[in-house]
Amino acid sequence: MKPVHILLLILVAAVWGFNFVVIRLGIDNFPPIFFSALRFLFAAIPLALILPKPDVSWRIIIGIGLVLGVVKFSLLFLGMSVGMPAGLASLVLQSQAFFTVILAVLVYGDRPRPTQIAGMVVAFSGVALIASTVNGDLTASGLALSIGAALAWACSNLLMKKAGAVDMLRLMVWVSLVAPLPLLAISLAFEGWERDYQALTHVTWSGAGAVIYIAYLATIFGFAVWGAMIRRYGVATVAPFSLLVPVFGMSSAAIVLGEAFGPIRIIAALLIVAGLALNVFNPAWLRPRATAA
């Protein structure tokens, strides 16, 4: 892999990790569901007018748009608004990798590798440790909603699998077209048009910057580079860089937001990242021995 491409993938991981700090700034300026609607609106327009629809059925595009755009991000933004710190959110959300394995077993009958099973045990023990620290900055509802967001992300991964090998940027732009109207309807019903109108008419620089960052940097730039690197090098080579996302997420939350991580949460983070590494790398000492012919 060329050094410039390694740097690009590290940059994407940093952008995605810092994205959780930006989400915190966004939901401090907008109602959470309304903020999610703005994110997808700006991610879709104007690129959907320029980029052609990917060679995927509307059923897949709408399904991903509803599950990923409406359900996953609604749960994540709501979770962070009711007591899920940004750094921990970047970490807990990575449990989507293990929910994906479980759903693939249930839906497609896939057989998980021994390393994937070991990774799930290690990672979910880390999530359990995080749950034991519910108090003050972390609430049970915030943690539950974030885990729900990870599960929704896993469901969308199965739909992504059905989409096959498509241009990731084009897919994300057209998926983003699906989410704004349902999200806006939910926001108007539960958050109220008064709150939405108040947020729009009193928008701050940090609020506007959060929308621009999450729509264009985290979504458009991030998925454009990630998809291009997967097409060039393959998933197995690119996927390990996702391990850096919670590292950047937690460190940026500590630096920018002043989030504190006690010994239990640090151990939990190490367990979750170790579980992710087992899921990605499949080390030889955990592979089943080949039987003699």
ROTORDREN-776497 format. One line per 8 residues: number of its first residue (from 1); for each residue y, x, z of C-alpha. Coordinates in steps of 0.25 Angstrom, whole numbers, plus 2048, in hexadecimal, padded with zeros to 3 digits. Example, Ala and Ser with C-alpha at 12.3 -4.5 7.8 and 13.67 -1.06 7.14 Angstrom:
# residues 2
1	7EE,831,81F  7FC,837,81D
# end
This chain:
# residues 293
1	800,800,800  80E,805,7FC  817,809,808  822,7FF,803  818,7F4,803  813,7F8,811  822,7F7,816  824,7EA,80F
9	818,7E4,816  81D,7EA,823  82B,7E4,820  824,7D6,81E  81D,7D7,82B  82A,7DA,832  831,7CF,82B  826,7C5,82F
17	826,7CA,83D  835,7CA,83F  834,7BC,839  830,7B6,847  83D,7BB,84D  845,7B4,841  83D,7A7,844  842,7A8,852
25	850,7A9,84D  84E,79E,843  849,794,84D  854,798,856  85D,792,84B  855,787,845  84B,77D,84A  83E,784,847
33	838,77A,83D  846,779,835  846,789,835  838,789,82F  83D,77F,824  849,788,821  83F,794,820  837,78E,815
41	842,787,80E  849,795,80C  83C,79C,809  839,792,7FE  847,791,7F8  84B,796,7EE  83E,79E,7EB  836,792,7E8
49	83F,790,7DC  83C,79E,7D7  82E,7A1,7DB  823,798,7D3  819,791,7DB  80D,799,7DF  800,795,7D8  7FB,78D,7E4
57	7F9,77E,7E5  804,776,7EC  7FA,771,7F6  7F9,780,7FB  808,782,7FB  80B,775,802  7FF,778,80C  804,786,80F
65	813,781,810  80F,776,81A  806,77F,823  80D,78C,822  81B,787,821  81C,77A,829  811,77C,833  810,78B,836
73	81F,78E,836  822,781,83E  818,785,849  81D,793,849  82C,790,84A  82A,785,854  821,78E,85C  82C,799,85C
81	836,78E,860  82F,789,86C  82A,797,872  823,7A1,869  82A,7AE,869  82D,7B4,85B  824,7C1,85D  818,7B9,863
89	819,7AF,857  818,7BB,84D  80B,7BF,855  805,7B2,858  807,7AD,849  7FE,7B8,844  7F2,7B0,84A  7F3,7A9,83D
97	7E9,7B3,837  7DE,7AF,841  7E0,7A1,83F  7DF,7A3,830  7D1,7AA,832  7CD,79E,83B  7D2,793,831  7CB,79B,826
105	7BE,79A,82D  7BF,78B,830  7C5,787,822  7BE,791,818  7B2,796,820  7B7,7A4,820  7B0,7AE,829  7B9,7B6,832
113	7B7,7C5,833  7B3,7CB,840  7C1,7D2,841  7C8,7C5,83E  7C0,7BE,84A  7C4,7CA,853  7D2,7CA,84E  7D3,7BB,852
121	7CD,7BD,860  7D7,7C9,862  7E3,7C2,85D  7E1,7B4,863  7DF,7BC,871  7ED,7C1,86E  7F2,7B3,86C  7EC,7AF,879
129	7F3,7BA,880  800,7B5,87A  7FD,7A7,87F  7FB,7AC,88D  80A,7B1,88C  80F,7A3,88A  81C,7A2,893  82B,7A2,891
137	82D,7A8,883  81F,7A3,87E  81B,794,87F  80E,78E,87D  814,785,872  81A,790,86B  80D,798,86B  805,78C,866
145	80E,789,85B  80E,797,856  7FF,797,856  7FF,78A,84F  808,791,844  7FE,79C,843  7F3,792,841  7FC,78B,836
153	7FE,798,82F  7EF,79A,82F  7ED,78D,828  7F7,791,81E  7F0,79E,81B  7E4,796,817  7EC,78E,80D  7F2,79C,808
161	7E3,7A0,806  7E2,794,7FD  7EE,798,7F5  7E7,7A4,7F1  7EE,7B1,7EB  7FD,7AC,7E9  80A,7B2,7E9  80E,7B1,7F8
169	81D,7B1,7F6  81C,7A5,7EC  812,79E,7F5  81B,79F,801  828,79B,7FA  821,78E,7F5  81A,78B,802  828,78C,808
177	82C,781,7FF  822,777,807  827,77A,815  836,776,816  836,767,814  82A,765,81E  831,76E,828  83E,768,826
185	838,75A,828  831,75F,835  83E,765,83A  846,758,837  83C,750,83F  83A,759,84B  846,762,84C  850,758,847
193	85A,759,83C  865,75C,846  85F,769,84A  85C,76D,83C  86B,76A,838  871,771,844  869,77D,840  86D,77D,832
201	87C,77B,835  87C,785,840  873,790,839  876,79E,83F  874,7AB,838  867,7AE,83F  862,7A0,83B  865,7A2,82D
209	85F,7B0,82D  853,7AB,833  851,7A1,828  853,7AC,81D  84A,7B6,824  83E,7AD,826  840,7A6,818  843,7B3,80F
217	83E,7BF,817  832,7BA,81F  82D,7B0,814  832,7B4,806  832,7C3,808  827,7C4,811  81D,7BC,809  822,7C2,7FC
225	81F,7D1,801  812,7CC,808  80C,7C5,7FC  810,7D1,7F3  809,7DB,7FC  7FC,7D2,7FD  7FC,7D1,7EE  7FD,7E0,7EC
233	7F4,7E5,7F8  7EC,7D9,7FC  7EB,7D1,809  7E3,7DB,811  7ED,7E6,80F  7FA,7DE,812  7F5,7D5,81D  7F5,7E0,828
241	804,7E1,827  805,7D3,82D  800,7D9,83A  80E,7DF,83B  815,7D1,83C  813,7CE,84B  817,7DC,84E  824,7DB,847
249	825,7CC,84C  823,7D0,85B  82C,7DD,85A  837,7D6,853  837,7CB,85D  837,7D5,868  843,7DC,862  84B,7D1,85D
257	848,7C5,866  845,7CD,873  837,7C7,874  82E,7CE,87F  81F,7D0,87D  818,7D3,88A  80B,7DA,88B  802,7CE,889
265	809,7CA,87C  809,7D9,877  7FA,7D9,879  7F9,7CB,873  801,7D1,867  7F7,7DD,866  7EB,7D4,866  7F0,7CB,85B
273	7F4,7D6,852  7E7,7DD,855  7E0,7D0,851  7E8,7CF,844  7E4,7DD,841  7D5,7DA,843  7D7,7CE,839  7DE,7D7,82F
281	7D7,7E4,82F  7C8,7E1,832  7C5,7EE,839  7B8,7F4,835  7B3,7F5,844  7B3,7E6,844  7AD,7E3,837  79E,7DE,837
289	795,7E9,833  78E,7E8,825  780,7E4,826  776,7ED,81E  772,7E8,811
# end
